[in-house]
Amino acid sequence: MNTFIIAFGRIAVVLMLFAASPLYAAENLLQEVESRLALSPVIRGEFQQTRKLAQIKKPLISHGRFLVARNYGVIWENIRPMTQITRLTRDEILQTDGKETLMKLDANKEPVVRIINGILFSVLSGDVAALAQTFDYSGQVEGKNWRLDFTPKDKALARLIKVLRLTGGRDIAGVEMESAANDVTRIEFKAQTYAQELSAEEQKRFE
């Protein structure tokens, strides 16, 4: 499974924020960030993911593309060094190699799936207000750029994840997550585009 999805999926996700800028009180910080983001029903883009494991010196690097659709879910497609496609919908996490199913988690059997998917969707779609319902946060706004760091409110989750940080301007530019085991996952987004609806072909990918 893609290490990004594993990091968020198996341990459920982290987010934390460093000291807030003196220009923005905590209650106004999220509103300020939201006002800068180009939120849209459909977001497409590319990513580079770097995973640094505490026990391995050489970082693991992968490249791919993603699709976020507000009324459907997320498709996270790893292209290099290997093909792995993870589809997240409200009720399911499905991973394939493009041909065969590698993993399938059903929310009806594993209720945590809905929690995981909700957090992942919020991260990738830039729904910082939804994240603030589950995580404590702080942050900073400097010029056109901003940073938000989230820490889990739930103590059990906090024992697994230290921090999840979002950075950006008009777009979500990057995500960084540090686990309690000191593994660090960094994702850089680029070539993001926005649309009001999915194409017919994209809709089929969610069926």
C-alpha positions, 0 to 999 in steps of 0.5 A, a space after each residue: 500500500 502506498 506509504 502515504 496511505 499506510 501512514 495515515 490509514 493504519 495509524 489514522 493521521 496526525 496534525 499539529 501547528 507551530 506558534 501562531 503568528 501574532 497577526 492572527 488569533 487562533 480563532 481567526 487563523 483557519 478563516 484566514 487560511 480558508 480565504 486564501 485557498 482555491 477550494 473546488 469540488 474537483 482537484 487534480 494534481 501531481 505529487 512527490 512523496 519522500 518517506 524517511 524511516 528511522 531505521 533506514 538511511 536512504 529515503 523512499 521516494 515515489 511519484 504520482 498523481 491524485 484526484 480529489 472529488 468532493 462528492 465521490 472521494 480520493 484516488 491516489 495513484 502511485 506511478 513510480 517506482 511502482 504502480 499502486 492505486 488507492 481509492 478512498 470513498 466514504 465506505 471503502 478503501 480499495 487498493 490495486 496494482 491497476 489490475 488486481 485487488 491488493 487490499 480492500 477495507 469495508 467501513 461496515 466491517 471496520 468503522 475506523 475506515 470512515 474516520 480515516 477517509 474523512 481525515 485524508 479527504 480533509 487533508 487533500 481537499 484543504 478542508 482545514 475547518 473539518 480537521 480542526 474538529 478532530 485536532 488541536 492546531 496552531 499556525 502562522 501566516 506570512 505574506 501569501 504563505 501559511 502553515 498549519 500544524 495539527 496534533 490529535 486530540 485523542 490520546 490513543 492517536 497521539 501515541 501513534 502520531 506526533 504531527 501533521 503539517 500543512 503548508 501552502 498559499 493558494 494551494 496546499 503545497 505540502 504535507 508533512 507527517 511525523 509518526 511517534 516512531 520518528 518516521 517522516 513522510 513529506 509530500 509535495 504537490 504540483 500542477 494542481 488544477 480545479 474543476 466543478 465536476 468529474 469527467 465521465 471517465 473519472 466518474 467510472 473510476 469511483 464505481 
